[in-house]
Amino acid sequence: MPLPTPLYTTAQGRALDAYAIGTLGVPGYTLMKRAGEAALRYLRTRWPTAHAIVIVCGGGNNGGDGYVLARFAQAAGLTVTVLAASPVEALRADARQAYLDFKASGGRMQPFAAPLLAAGEVIVDALLGTGLSNAVRPEAAAIIRAMNAAERPIFALDVPSGLDSDRGVALGEAVRATGTVCFIALKTGLFVGDGPDFAGTVFFDDLEIAAPSTPEFLPRLERIVEAEVTRALPPRARAANKGDFGHVLIVGSGIGMPGAARLAGEACLRVGAGLVTVGVAPENVSAIASGCPELICLPVEHDGDLADALASADVVAIGPGLGRTDWARGALQRILACGKPLVVDADALNLLSAEPQRRADWILTPHPGEAGRLLGTSAKAVQEDRLAALDALLARYDGTVVLKGAGTLVGTAGAVPGLCERGNPGMATPGAGDVLTGAIAGILAQCRDPALAARVGVWVHAMAGDSAAREGGERGLLASDIARELRTWVNR
């Protein structure tokens, strides 16, 4: 089953489970059997030649899913070893029924022992699931460490054990799965924070349950998908001219930083903006103009030099290479008062953090360090709960916020935030953020919708980074490599 767009919290997943049982009348054990069937299907899809599996079962419903899987896998002819991490006598309700049915089918269980993990070509993690909110207990942590050290691929049921299924952070110890099959509702923790590193390839089965269209089940996140590109950038009319696609002014590149504005400006052109002016320190004009002659270079000695360019611009971006000098502060103040849609990045964000204000028409693009400064906290705190940080940024600054990083988040007040799963570690390179700023500004000049421009800009930037990495690898990737690939992804 293809991955759906909506992502839900753990509490919403439980509520959907309760809705299926209480409102739709689907017995809980029926859902558990459907989960076991789905798990077997995806396990055999991912490891078609594996004949021996080891299933580590805990004491809750996740363990019950494991016992159901064990029964079905055994019936399908696989060699199954079940290791109980909790006494089976303590099993309750559906989990107990799952164990009894497994036992009645001729299945055998052994208490967990690390050496027995070697009996399987694949290890199935049915230890904890989503039921964890505090640090993993020592006995479970030891089992998780043993699974991770077993040198076998691990297939997790619903969520890798030990992973916070909302925040995507390890609660002490967490299973590093090769693949995870998620049931009923895709959990946010598989996609945010460190979740993708622990989840591996994510599969999904809704167990024949669809979330109703009620406020209770409004998604916590939405995956940004390619279809949004066409909404922002529809096919052009044959008689179109450059004036139809917006004029962007990019202000940055203080003394000693010519490359930042150039990268942003080139990215802006690559996504299709009609006209791009870069307002920079006079010392940088010749370097930028010689490197990218398609850009209009405006020397800015005083903020008054921006007046004419601001008057003619449709969108203004500020920040790449701006610095924190009096020159930079003057330019920022002038631009904040211009009344045009804004994209604010880099040092402009650092200056803004000293004097926070709210605007509905701007797009802020902080990385975790900048987000920490904007919130008066640390990058570490931001990374520990990226969704909460996004909410806090929107509450304080309004508009649209792009919280950059692995799994970039895009939020707009009153709307479901977007998540970009694309991109790669090679994009952690100088200037990549400047390219993103230019891409978003260029798309905004064409679609005039800040929320959509931010989502699409993030997506095409990430896809461009992935294209560039496929050509030569992630290590040594340059921001200019990303900029060159943007054109491909805005034309699909």
C-alpha positions as CSV (number, residue, x, y, z in Angstrom):
1,M,0.0,0.0,0.0
2,P,1.5,3.4,-1.0
3,L,2.2,5.7,2.0
4,P,-0.7,8.1,2.6
5,T,-0.1,11.9,2.9
6,P,-1.5,12.4,6.5
7,L,0.6,11.7,9.6
8,Y,-0.9,11.4,13.0
9,T,0.1,11.5,16.7
10,T,0.2,8.4,18.9
11,A,-3.0,9.6,20.7
12,Q,-4.8,10.0,17.4
13,G,-3.7,6.5,16.4
14,R,-5.2,5.1,19.6
15,A,-8.4,7.1,19.1
16,L,-8.7,5.7,15.6
17,D,-8.3,2.2,17.0
18,A,-11.0,2.9,19.6
19,Y,-13.2,4.4,16.9
20,A,-12.8,1.2,14.8
21,I,-13.7,-1.0,17.8
22,G,-16.4,1.2,19.4
23,T,-18.1,2.9,16.5
24,L,-17.5,0.6,13.6
25,G,-17.8,-2.5,15.6
26,V,-14.6,-4.2,14.5
27,P,-13.3,-6.4,17.3
28,G,-9.9,-5.6,18.6
29,Y,-8.6,-9.1,17.9
30,T,-9.7,-8.7,14.3
31,L,-7.6,-5.6,14.0
32,M,-4.7,-7.6,15.5
33,K,-5.1,-10.4,13.0
34,R,-5.2,-7.9,10.2
35,A,-2.0,-6.4,11.5
36,G,-0.3,-9.8,11.6
37,E,-1.4,-10.5,8.0
38,A,-0.1,-7.2,6.8
39,A,3.2,-7.7,8.7
40,L,3.7,-11.1,7.0
41,R,3.0,-9.6,3.6
42,Y,5.5,-6.8,3.9
43,L,8.1,-9.0,5.6
44,R,8.0,-11.4,2.6
45,T,8.0,-8.5,0.2
46,R,11.1,-7.0,1.8
47,W,12.9,-10.3,2.4
48,P,11.5,-12.7,-0.1
49,T,14.2,-15.3,0.3
50,A,14.2,-15.4,4.1
51,H,12.9,-18.7,5.6
52,A,13.8,-18.4,9.2
53,I,12.6,-15.5,11.4
54,V,12.9,-14.7,15.1
55,I,10.1,-12.7,16.7
56,V,10.7,-10.9,20.0
57,C,7.4,-10.4,21.7
58,G,6.6,-8.0,24.5
59,G,3.7,-8.0,27.0
60,G,1.3,-5.6,25.3
61,N,-0.6,-5.4,22.1
62,N,2.6,-5.0,20.1
63,G,3.6,-8.4,21.4
64,G,0.1,-9.7,20.5
65,D,0.8,-8.6,16.9
66,G,4.0,-10.6,17.1
67,Y,2.2,-13.7,18.2
68,V,-0.3,-13.4,15.4
69,L,2.5,-12.9,12.9
70,A,4.3,-16.0,14.3
71,R,1.2,-18.1,13.7
72,F,0.6,-16.9,10.2
73,A,4.3,-17.2,9.3
74,Q,4.5,-20.7,10.6
75,A,1.4,-21.6,8.6
76,A,3.1,-20.1,5.5
77,G,6.0,-22.5,5.9
78,L,8.6,-20.2,7.6
79,T,10.7,-21.4,10.4
80,V,9.6,-19.3,13.4
81,T,11.4,-18.8,16.7
82,V,9.4,-16.7,19.2
83,L,11.2,-15.2,22.1
84,A,9.1,-13.9,25.0
85,A,10.4,-10.7,26.6
86,S,7.6,-10.8,29.2
87,P,6.0,-13.8,31.0
88,V,3.1,-15.0,28.9
89,E,1.1,-15.5,32.1
90,A,0.8,-11.7,32.3
91,L,-0.6,-11.3,28.9
92,R,-4.1,-9.8,28.8
93,A,-7.1,-9.5,26.4
94,D,-6.3,-9.6,22.7
95,A,-2.6,-10.2,23.3
96,R,-3.4,-13.2,25.4
97,Q,-5.8,-14.6,22.8
98,A,-3.1,-14.1,20.2
99,Y,-0.6,-16.2,22.2
100,L,-3.2,-18.9,23.0
101,D,-4.0,-19.2,19.3
102,F,-0.3,-19.4,18.4
103,K,0.2,-22.1,21.0
104,A,-2.9,-24.1,19.9
105,S,-1.5,-24.1,16.3
106,G,1.6,-25.9,17.5
107,G,3.8,-22.9,18.0
108,R,6.4,-22.9,20.7
109,M,7.8,-20.0,22.7
110,Q,11.1,-19.5,24.6
111,P,12.1,-16.9,27.1
112,F,14.3,-14.2,25.5
113,A,18.0,-15.1,25.3
114,A,20.3,-13.0,23.2
115,P,22.1,-16.0,21.5
116,L,18.8,-17.3,20.1
117,L,18.5,-14.2,17.9
118,A,21.1,-15.8,15.6
119,A,18.4,-18.4,14.6
120,G,16.7,-16.0,12.3
121,E,17.6,-14.4,9.0
122,V,15.3,-11.5,10.0
123,I,14.5,-10.4,13.5
124,V,11.0,-9.0,14.1
125,D,10.6,-6.3,16.8
126,A,7.3,-6.8,18.6
127,L,8.6,-5.6,21.9
128,L,7.1,-2.2,22.9
129,G,5.4,-0.5,19.9
130,T,3.8,2.9,20.6
131,G,3.1,2.4,24.3
132,L,6.2,4.1,25.5
133,S,6.4,7.7,26.9
134,N,9.3,7.5,29.3
135,A,12.8,6.1,29.1
136,V,13.1,2.4,28.3
137,R,13.4,0.3,31.4
138,P,16.7,-1.5,31.9
139,E,15.5,-5.0,31.1
140,A,13.9,-3.8,27.8
141,A,17.0,-1.7,27.0
142,A,19.2,-4.8,27.3
143,I,16.9,-6.6,24.8
144,I,17.0,-3.7,22.4
145,R,20.8,-3.6,22.6
146,A,21.0,-7.3,21.9
147,M,18.7,-7.0,18.8
148,N,20.8,-4.1,17.4
149,A,24.0,-6.1,18.0
150,A,22.7,-9.3,16.4
151,E,23.9,-8.3,12.8
152,R,20.5,-9.2,11.4
153,P,18.0,-7.0,9.6
154,I,15.2,-6.0,11.9
155,F,11.6,-5.6,11.0
156,A,9.6,-3.4,13.5
157,L,5.9,-3.7,14.0
158,D,4.2,-0.3,14.1
159,V,7.1,1.7,15.6
160,P,10.7,0.6,16.5
161,S,10.8,-0.2,20.2
162,G,12.2,2.7,22.2
163,L,11.4,5.4,19.6
164,D,9.1,8.2,20.7
165,S,6.3,7.8,18.2
166,D,5.5,11.5,18.2
167,R,8.8,13.3,18.4
168,G,11.1,10.8,16.6
169,V,13.7,10.7,19.4
170,A,15.1,7.6,21.2
171,L,13.9,7.2,24.7
172,G,17.3,5.9,26.0
173,E,17.6,2.9,23.7
174,A,15.8,2.3,20.5
175,V,15.7,-0.5,17.9
176,R,17.5,0.4,14.6
177,A,15.1,-1.2,12.2
178,T,15.8,-2.0,8.5
179,G,12.1,-1.7,7.9
180,T,8.9,-0.8,9.8
181,V,5.3,-1.6,9.1
182,C,3.0,1.0,10.6
183,F,-0.7,0.2,11.2
184,I,-4.0,2.2,11.0
185,A,-2.3,5.6,11.0
186,L,1.2,6.7,10.0
187,K,2.9,8.0,13.2
188,T,4.7,11.3,13.0
189,G,7.7,9.9,15.0
190,L,8.7,7.7,12.0
191,F,9.3,10.8,9.9
192,V,10.5,13.6,12.2
193,G,13.7,14.0,14.2
194,D,15.8,10.9,14.2
195,G,12.8,8.7,13.4
196,P,13.9,7.9,9.8
197,D,17.3,6.6,11.0
198,F,15.5,4.2,13.4
199,A,12.6,3.2,11.2
200,G,14.3,2.3,7.9
201,T,12.0,1.7,5.0
202,V,8.4,2.5,6.2
203,F,5.5,0.4,5.0
204,F,1.8,1.0,5.9
205,D,-1.5,-0.8,6.2
206,D,-4.7,0.9,7.3
207,L,-6.2,-2.4,8.5
208,E,-9.3,-1.4,6.4
209,I,-10.0,1.6,8.7
210,A,-10.3,5.1,7.3
211,A,-10.0,8.1,9.6
212,P,-13.3,10.1,9.7
213,S,-13.3,13.7,8.7
214,T,-13.7,15.2,12.1
215,P,-11.5,17.7,14.0
216,E,-10.3,14.9,16.3
217,F,-8.6,13.3,13.3
218,L,-7.1,16.4,11.7
219,P,-3.6,15.2,10.7
220,R,-0.7,16.5,12.8
221,L,1.4,16.7,9.6
222,E,1.1,16.2,5.9
223,R,3.8,14.8,3.6
224,I,4.7,17.3,0.9
225,V,4.1,15.6,-2.5
226,E,5.0,16.3,-6.1
227,A,1.5,17.2,-7.1
228,E,1.9,20.5,-5.2
229,V,4.5,21.7,-7.7
230,T,1.9,21.9,-10.5
231,R,-0.5,23.9,-8.2
232,A,2.3,26.5,-7.7
233,L,3.8,26.4,-11.1
234,P,1.2,25.5,-13.8
235,P,2.2,25.3,-17.5
236,R,3.0,28.6,-19.0
237,A,1.1,30.3,-21.8
238,R,2.9,30.3,-25.1
239,A,2.8,34.1,-25.3
240,A,4.2,34.6,-21.7
241,N,6.9,37.1,-21.0
242,K,9.3,37.6,-18.1
243,G,7.1,40.2,-16.6
244,D,4.5,37.5,-15.9
245,F,6.7,35.7,-13.5
246,G,7.6,38.3,-11.0
247,H,10.5,40.5,-10.0
248,V,12.4,39.4,-6.9
249,L,14.8,41.6,-4.9
250,I,17.4,39.7,-2.8
251,V,19.3,41.7,-0.3
252,G,22.4,40.3,1.3
253,S,26.1,39.7,0.7
254,G,27.7,42.2,3.0
255,I,31.5,42.7,2.8
256,G,33.4,39.5,2.2
257,M,30.3,37.4,1.4
258,P,29.6,37.7,-2.4
259,G,28.7,34.1,-2.9
260,A,25.5,34.0,-0.7
261,A,23.4,36.5,-2.7
262,R,24.7,35.0,-6.0
263,L,23.6,31.5,-5.0
264,A,20.2,32.8,-3.9
265,G,19.8,34.9,-7.0
266,E,20.8,32.0,-9.3
267,A,18.4,29.7,-7.6
268,C,15.6,32.2,-8.0
269,L,16.2,32.3,-11.7
270,R,16.5,28.5,-11.9
271,V,12.9,28.1,-10.5
272,G,11.6,30.5,-13.1
273,A,11.4,34.0,-11.6
274,G,11.1,36.6,-14.3
275,L,13.6,39.1,-13.0
276,V,16.0,39.0,-10.1
277,T,17.9,41.9,-8.6
278,V,20.5,41.4,-5.9
279,G,21.2,44.3,-3.6
280,V,24.7,43.9,-2.1
281,A,27.6,45.7,-0.6
282,P,29.3,47.7,-3.5
283,E,32.5,45.6,-3.0
284,N,30.6,42.5,-4.2
285,V,29.0,43.7,-7.4
286,S,31.8,42.8,-9.8
287,A,32.2,39.3,-8.4
288,I,28.5,38.5,-8.6
289,A,28.0,40.1,-12.0
290,S,30.9,38.2,-13.6
291,G,29.8,34.9,-12.1
292,C,26.1,35.2,-13.0
293,P,25.4,37.8,-15.7
294,E,21.7,37.1,-15.7
295,L,21.4,38.8,-12.3
296,I,20.8,42.6,-12.0
297,C,23.4,43.8,-9.4
298,L,22.5,46.8,-7.3
299,P,25.3,48.3,-5.1
300,V,23.9,49.3,-1.8
301,E,25.9,51.7,0.3
302,H,23.0,53.0,2.4
303,D,19.6,51.6,2.9
304,G,18.2,54.5,0.8
305,D,19.8,52.9,-2.2
306,L,17.1,50.2,-2.1
307,A,14.2,52.6,-2.7
308,D,13.7,52.1,-6.4
309,A,14.3,48.4,-6.3
310,L,11.8,47.9,-3.5
311,A,9.2,49.9,-5.4
312,S,9.5,47.6,-8.4
313,A,9.9,44.3,-6.6
314,D,7.0,41.8,-6.2
315,V,8.9,39.8,-3.5
316,V,11.8,40.6,-1.3
317,A,14.2,38.1,0.2
318,I,16.8,39.2,2.8
319,G,19.5,37.5,4.8
320,P,22.0,35.5,2.7
321,G,25.4,36.8,3.6
322,L,23.9,39.9,5.2
323,G,26.0,40.0,8.3
324,R,25.1,41.8,11.5
325,T,26.6,45.2,10.9
326,D,24.9,48.6,11.0
327,W,24.6,48.3,7.2
328,A,22.7,45.0,7.7
329,R,20.4,46.4,10.4
330,G,19.6,49.5,8.2
331,A,18.8,47.3,5.2
332,L,16.6,45.0,7.3
333,Q,14.6,47.9,8.8
334,R,14.0,49.4,5.4
335,I,12.8,46.1,4.0
336,L,10.6,45.3,7.0
337,A,8.8,48.5,6.3
338,C,8.4,48.0,2.5
339,G,5.0,46.3,2.6
340,K,6.0,43.5,0.2
341,P,5.9,39.8,0.7
342,L,9.2,38.7,2.4
343,V,11.5,35.7,2.7
344,V,13.7,36.1,5.7
345,D,16.8,34.0,6.3
346,A,20.2,33.7,7.9
347,D,21.5,36.9,9.6
348,A,18.2,38.7,9.0
349,L,16.7,36.1,11.3
350,N,19.5,36.6,13.9
351,L,18.8,40.3,13.8
352,L,15.1,39.7,14.1
353,S,15.5,37.5,17.2
354,A,16.6,40.7,19.1
355,E,13.3,42.5,18.2
356,P,10.6,39.9,17.5
357,Q,7.5,41.0,15.5
358,R,4.6,39.3,13.8
359,R,3.6,39.4,10.1
360,A,1.2,37.4,8.1
361,D,2.9,37.8,4.8
362,W,6.5,36.7,5.5
363,I,8.3,33.3,5.2
364,L,11.0,32.7,7.8
365,T,13.5,29.9,7.0
366,P,15.6,29.1,10.2
367,H,17.9,26.2,10.7
368,P,17.8,24.8,14.3
369,G,20.4,27.2,15.6
370,E,18.5,30.2,14.2
371,A,15.2,28.8,15.4
372,G,16.7,28.5,18.9
373,R,17.8,32.1,18.9
374,L,14.3,33.2,17.6
375,L,12.7,31.3,20.5
376,G,15.3,32.2,23.2
377,T,16.4,28.6,23.6
378,S,18.9,26.2,22.0
379,A,19.3,24.2,18.9
380,K,19.3,21.1,21.0
381,A,15.9,22.0,22.5
382,V,14.6,22.6,19.0
383,Q,15.8,19.2,17.8
384,E,14.3,17.4,20.7
385,D,10.8,18.4,19.6
386,R,10.8,19.9,16.2
387,L,7.0,20.0,15.9
388,A,6.7,21.9,19.2
389,A,9.4,24.3,18.0
390,L,7.5,25.0,14.8
391,D,4.3,25.7,16.7
392,A,6.2,28.1,19.0
393,L,7.8,29.9,16.1
394,L,4.4,30.4,14.4
395,A,2.9,31.6,17.7
396,R,5.6,34.2,18.1
397,Y,6.2,35.3,14.5
398,D,3.0,34.3,12.5
399,G,3.3,34.0,8.7
400,T,4.9,30.8,7.3
401,V,7.9,29.1,8.9
402,V,10.3,26.7,7.3
403,L,12.2,24.8,10.0
404,K,15.1,23.4,8.1
405,G,17.0,20.2,8.8
406,A,16.5,16.5,8.1
407,G,12.8,16.3,7.6
408,T,12.2,20.0,7.0
409,L,8.9,21.2,8.4
410,V,6.8,24.0,6.8
411,G,4.0,25.5,8.9
412,T,1.5,28.3,8.4
413,A,-0.8,29.6,11.1
414,G,-4.1,27.7,11.0
415,A,-3.0,25.0,8.6
416,V,-1.7,21.5,8.9
417,P,2.1,21.6,8.7
418,G,4.0,20.0,5.8
419,L,6.9,17.6,6.1
420,C,9.6,17.1,3.4
421,E,11.0,13.6,3.5
422,R,13.4,14.2,0.6
423,G,17.0,15.5,0.8
424,N,20.3,13.9,2.0
425,P,23.2,14.6,4.3
426,G,25.3,15.9,1.5
427,M,23.1,19.0,1.5
428,A,24.7,20.0,4.8
429,T,27.0,22.2,2.8
430,P,27.8,26.0,2.8
431,G,25.3,27.9,0.7
432,A,22.5,25.3,0.6
433,G,20.3,27.5,2.7
434,D,20.9,30.4,0.4
435,V,19.8,28.3,-2.6
436,L,16.6,27.4,-0.7
437,T,15.9,31.1,0.1
438,G,16.2,31.9,-3.6
439,A,14.0,29.0,-4.7
440,I,11.2,29.9,-2.3
441,A,11.4,33.6,-3.3
442,G,11.3,32.7,-7.0
443,I,8.3,30.4,-6.6
444,L,6.5,33.0,-4.4
445,A,7.0,35.6,-7.2
446,Q,5.1,33.2,-9.5
447,C,2.3,31.8,-7.4
448,R,1.9,34.6,-4.8
449,D,0.9,32.1,-2.1
450,P,3.5,32.1,0.7
451,A,2.4,28.7,2.2
452,L,2.4,26.9,-1.1
453,A,5.6,28.6,-2.2
454,A,7.4,27.5,0.9
455,R,6.2,23.9,0.7
456,V,7.1,23.6,-3.0
457,G,10.4,25.5,-2.6
458,V,11.4,23.0,0.1
459,W,10.4,20.0,-2.0
460,V,12.1,21.0,-5.2
461,H,15.3,22.1,-3.3
462,A,15.4,18.6,-1.6
463,M,14.8,16.8,-4.9
464,A,17.5,18.9,-6.5
465,G,19.9,17.9,-3.7
466,D,19.0,14.2,-4.3
467,S,19.6,14.5,-8.0
468,A,22.9,16.1,-7.4
469,A,23.9,13.4,-5.0
470,R,23.0,10.6,-7.4
471,E,25.4,12.1,-10.0
472,G,28.5,12.2,-7.8
473,G,27.7,11.1,-4.3
474,E,26.7,13.0,-1.2
475,R,30.2,13.8,0.1
476,G,31.6,17.0,-1.6
477,L,28.2,18.2,-2.8
478,L,28.2,21.9,-3.4
479,A,25.3,24.4,-3.1
480,S,25.8,25.3,-6.8
481,D,25.2,21.7,-7.7
482,I,21.8,21.9,-6.0
483,A,21.0,25.2,-7.8
484,R,21.7,23.7,-11.2
485,E,19.3,20.8,-10.6
486,L,16.4,23.0,-9.5
487,R,15.3,23.5,-13.1
488,T,14.6,19.8,-13.5
489,W,12.1,19.7,-10.6
490,V,10.1,22.8,-11.4
491,N,9.5,21.5,-14.9
492,R,8.2,18.0,-14.1
